[in-house]
Amino acid sequence: MDFRLPCDNWYTRAAFCQFLDKTLQAAYVGTLADDDQVIVASGAHRLDAFALKLQEEHHEALKHSTTPVFHKITIGYKGERETYYSYCNTHRIHTFGKQRLVINHRKADLSDTATFFMSNKLNWQAQGITRIRRHRWPVEVYHEEGKADGLDQYQVRDFQAIYRHIALVAVTYSLLRAAPHDTALLHTLQQQIKTKLDGSAGAGRRYTQAQVLWALATFIAAALSQGQTLSEVMQPLVAAVCS
C-alpha cells in the first residue's frame, strides 16, 4: 500500500508502528521524544544527549573544514520554502528496532531545540521525512477546530451514523475554511457585525453565529415596527425551538 503516514509523539508507539509496518506494509514517519533512546556502539543513549554529542562533532567539523554532521535542507510547505539543518542516519531505536532517524534544527548554529523523527523506510532521506512530518500540523489543526464544530459530540454507536456525523462536520469545516475567500460574505459580515475579521475556521464560526444573532434581532425589530407585540413575534420561534 502506498501509505505515507505522519504521526505525532502520541501515536508513535512500538506496537502501532509495528502494525503499520508488518500488517499494513505502510510507510510512516513518527515523532520521538527527548527521552527516547538510540542504541549505538557505546550503548543506549537518550536522544537529547545523543543530539548534543552530534552538535559538538558538527561544530568541530566546521572548525576544521571537514564534512559537517548536520546538512542544510529545504522543503516546500504551503507555497513557501522552509530551511532545516538535519542529521539523518539509520539507527536502532529502543523498542522500535532499526529506523531511519532524523534530527532537525531550524537555526544554522543548532542553538534551538532539536526535533526527532524516524521512519521505517531506511532508504529515505532527511528532506523527504521532514516534508512528510511537516504535513502533520494541518491534521492537528483540523482535529482541534473540528472538535469545536462537533467532531467529538456524537453519541451514536452505529458505524454508518458515526460516518455521516464525521462527514457533516468535515463539510461544515470545509465551508468555514472557504468563507474567508468569499468576498461577498466577508463584506456582509463586516457591515453587520462591525468587527475585524481574520481567516481562521473558529473565527468564521463565531462570525456566522454573530450574523445569525444580528439577523434575529433585525427580524424582531422589523416585526415590532409593524405593530406586532413581542409575544406574537416570539411565539412561532419558541414553538419551533421546542418542537
C-alpha positions, 0 to 999 in steps of 0.5 A: 500500500502506498501509505505515507503516514505522519504521526505525532509523539502520541501515536508513535508507539512500538506496537502501532508502528509495528502494525503499520509496518508488518500488517499494513506494509505502510510507510510512516514517519513518527515523532520521538521524544527527548527521552527516547533512546538510540542504541549505538556502539557505546550503548543506549543513549537518550536522544537529547544527549545523543543530539548534543554529542552530534552538535559538538562533532558538527561544530568541530567539523566546521572548525576544521573544514571537514564534512559537517554532521548536520546538512542544510535542507529545504522543503516546500510547505504551503507555497513557501520554502522552509530551511532545516539543518538535519542529521539523518542516519539509520539507527536502532531505536529502543523498542522500535528496532532499526529506523531511519532517524532524523534530527532537525534544527531550524537555526544554522548554529543548532542553538534551538531545540532539536526535533526527532523523527524516524521512519521505517523506510531506511532508504529515505532521506532527511528532506523527504521525512521532514516534508512528510512530518511537516504535513502533520500540523494541518491534521492537528489543526483540523482535529482541534477546530473540528472538535469545536464544530462537533467532531467529538459530540456524537453519541451514536454507536452505529458505524454508518451514523458515526460516518455521516456525523464525521462527514457533516462536520468535515463539510461544515469545516470545509465551508468555514475554511472557504468563507474567508475567500468569499468576498461577498460574505466577508463584506456582509459580515463586516457591515453587520457585525462591525468587527475585524475579521481574520481567516481562521475556521473558529473565527468564521464560526463565531462570525456566522453565529454573530450574523445569525444573532444580528439577523434575529434581532433585525427580524424582531425589530422589523416585526415590532415596527409593524405593530406586532407585540413581542409575544406574537413575534416570539411565539412561532420561534419558541414553538419551533425551538421546542418542537 
